[in-house]
């Protein structure tokens, strides 16, 4: 078929469809999570814990009906608590491999990010974030996520009374090491320290 035989407007229709496809892939290649602020205090005294290292990890998941596994860390943010025991984990806009509907790769927004605390003075702590609806706010558009579920939460850490390394502490340490290792091997992962 030569140029004269093609129906009018077919060239612009192809560009329009290509534009929609590119837009869909672009939206599926971005994960946006809100900022969150956590407070850590001693469970015994209620005194804020200063200088506590908190490591937040954002990870894509892959899976099927049987379960899911980590499919790659896309961001690691390490921060220390201030004098009031507060730590701020900034919001994140992350670019990654497209997460298309019906694919094995997906974003589990119930657990973005996961905040780990490993300090020998206290029992290890894992706080899984997620998103929650704001009851007193107007609905947000489709691409705007709600508030982080952990935002404003106070975590009471139990002082460590056992000098031996517990199984739970080892698991937390391994998760932190694997997150940094996975991030360093990925071209899309970003490490942030504040």
C-alpha positions as CSV (number, residue, x, y, z in Angstrom):
1,X,0.0,0.0,0.0
2,X,1.5,3.3,-1.0
3,X,1.1,6.7,0.7
4,X,-1.9,7.6,-1.4
5,X,-3.8,4.5,-0.5
6,X,-3.6,4.9,3.3
7,X,-6.8,6.2,5.0
8,X,-6.7,9.9,6.1
9,X,-5.6,10.4,9.7
10,X,-4.0,6.9,10.1
11,X,-0.6,8.4,10.8
12,X,-1.8,10.7,13.5
13,X,-3.8,7.8,15.1
14,X,-0.6,5.7,15.3
15,X,1.2,8.5,17.1
16,X,-1.7,9.0,19.5
17,X,-1.7,5.3,20.4
18,X,2.1,5.3,20.8
19,X,1.8,8.4,23.1
20,X,-0.8,6.6,25.3
21,X,1.4,3.5,25.5
22,X,4.4,5.6,26.5
23,X,2.3,7.4,29.2
24,X,1.1,4.1,30.7
25,X,4.6,2.7,30.9
26,X,5.9,6.0,32.4
27,X,3.2,5.9,35.1
28,X,3.9,2.3,35.9
29,X,7.7,3.1,36.2
30,X,7.2,5.5,39.1
31,X,6.5,4.9,42.7
32,X,5.7,7.9,45.0
33,X,5.6,7.5,48.7
34,X,4.9,10.3,51.3
35,X,7.3,11.5,53.9
36,X,7.0,10.2,57.4
37,X,8.1,11.2,60.9
38,X,8.7,8.6,63.7
39,X,9.4,9.1,67.3
40,X,11.4,6.5,69.4
41,X,11.3,6.5,73.2
42,X,12.4,4.1,75.8
43,X,9.6,1.7,76.9
44,X,10.9,1.8,80.5
45,X,11.2,5.5,81.1
46,X,9.4,7.2,78.2
47,X,12.6,9.2,77.5
48,X,13.3,10.0,73.9
49,X,16.1,8.1,72.3
50,X,18.7,10.3,70.7
51,X,21.2,9.1,68.0
52,X,19.3,6.0,67.1
53,X,20.0,4.8,63.5
54,X,16.8,4.1,61.5
55,X,17.1,2.5,58.1
56,X,14.1,2.8,55.8
57,X,14.0,0.4,52.8
58,X,11.7,0.6,49.7
59,X,11.5,-2.7,47.9
60,X,9.5,-4.0,44.9
61,X,8.0,-7.4,45.3
62,X,7.5,-10.3,42.9
63,X,5.1,-13.2,43.4
64,X,2.0,-15.2,42.6
65,X,-0.9,-16.7,44.5
66,X,1.5,-18.7,46.6
67,X,3.3,-15.7,48.1
68,X,5.9,-13.1,47.3
69,X,9.6,-12.4,47.5
70,X,11.7,-9.2,47.2
71,X,12.4,-8.3,43.6
72,X,14.9,-5.5,44.3
73,X,15.5,-2.6,46.6
74,X,14.8,0.7,44.9
75,X,15.7,3.1,47.8
76,X,17.5,3.0,51.2
77,X,17.3,6.0,53.5
78,X,19.4,6.1,56.7
79,X,18.7,8.7,59.4
80,X,19.4,9.4,63.1
81,X,16.9,10.4,65.7
82,X,17.3,13.9,67.2
83,X,17.1,15.0,70.9
84,X,13.3,14.5,70.9
85,X,13.7,11.0,69.5
86,X,12.2,12.1,66.2
87,X,13.4,10.9,62.8
88,X,12.2,12.2,59.5
89,X,12.2,9.9,56.5
90,X,11.7,12.0,53.4
91,X,9.1,11.3,50.7
92,X,10.4,9.4,47.7
93,X,9.8,9.5,44.0
94,X,11.5,6.4,42.5
95,X,12.0,5.4,38.9
96,X,12.2,1.6,38.2
97,X,11.3,-1.1,35.8
98,X,7.7,-0.8,34.7
99,X,5.2,-2.6,37.0
100,X,2.4,-3.5,34.6
101,X,-1.0,-5.0,35.4
102,X,-1.0,-8.8,35.5
103,X,2.9,-9.0,35.7
104,X,4.8,-10.8,38.4
105,X,6.4,-7.6,39.5
106,X,4.3,-5.4,41.8
107,X,4.5,-2.6,44.4
108,X,3.2,-3.6,47.7
109,X,2.2,-0.2,49.0
110,X,1.2,-1.7,52.4
111,X,4.9,-2.0,53.2
112,X,6.6,0.9,51.6
113,X,8.9,1.7,53.3
114,X,10.0,-0.7,56.0
115,X,11.9,1.0,58.8
116,X,14.5,-1.1,60.7
117,X,16.2,-0.2,64.0
118,X,19.3,-2.1,65.2
119,X,21.0,-0.6,68.2
120,X,22.7,-2.8,70.8
121,X,21.1,-0.7,73.7
122,X,17.5,-1.8,72.6
123,X,15.7,-4.7,71.1
124,X,15.7,-4.6,67.3
125,X,12.5,-3.1,65.8
126,X,10.9,-3.5,62.4
127,X,8.1,-1.0,61.5
128,X,6.3,-1.7,58.3
129,X,4.7,1.4,56.8
130,X,1.8,1.7,54.5
131,X,-0.8,4.2,53.4
132,X,-3.9,5.3,55.3
133,X,-6.8,7.5,54.4
134,X,-7.0,10.8,56.1
135,X,-10.5,11.1,57.7
136,X,-10.5,14.9,57.8
137,X,-9.1,15.6,54.3
138,X,-10.6,15.9,50.9
139,X,-10.0,12.9,48.6
140,X,-6.8,13.1,46.6
141,X,-6.4,12.4,42.9
142,X,-5.4,8.9,41.6
143,X,-1.7,9.6,41.4
144,X,-1.5,11.2,44.9
145,X,-1.0,8.7,47.6
146,X,-2.5,9.2,51.1
147,X,-0.5,9.8,54.3
148,X,2.1,7.2,55.4
149,X,0.5,4.9,58.1
150,X,3.6,5.3,60.3
151,X,3.6,9.1,60.1
152,X,3.5,10.6,63.7
153,X,3.7,7.2,65.4
154,X,5.7,6.7,68.6
155,X,7.6,3.5,69.0
156,X,8.6,2.3,72.5
157,X,11.8,0.4,72.3
158,X,12.6,-2.2,75.0
159,X,16.1,-1.9,76.5
160,X,18.2,-4.9,75.6
161,X,18.8,-7.0,78.7
162,X,20.4,-9.9,76.9
163,X,24.1,-9.6,76.0
164,X,23.8,-12.5,73.5
165,X,22.7,-11.7,69.9
166,X,19.1,-12.8,69.5
167,X,17.6,-14.5,66.5
168,X,15.4,-11.4,65.9
169,X,18.4,-9.1,66.0
170,X,20.3,-11.3,63.5
171,X,17.3,-11.2,61.1
172,X,17.1,-7.4,61.3
173,X,20.8,-7.1,60.7
174,X,20.6,-9.5,57.7
175,X,17.7,-7.5,56.2
176,X,19.7,-4.3,56.5
177,X,22.8,-5.8,55.0
178,X,20.8,-7.4,52.1
179,X,19.1,-4.1,51.4
180,X,22.4,-2.2,51.1
181,X,23.9,-5.0,49.0
182,X,20.9,-5.2,46.6
183,X,20.9,-1.4,46.3
184,X,24.6,-1.2,45.4
185,X,24.1,-3.8,42.7
186,X,21.1,-2.0,41.1
187,X,21.4,0.9,38.7
188,X,17.9,2.2,39.7
189,X,18.4,2.1,43.5
190,X,19.3,5.3,45.5
191,X,21.0,5.5,48.9
192,X,20.1,8.5,51.0
193,X,21.7,9.6,54.3
194,X,20.4,12.4,56.5
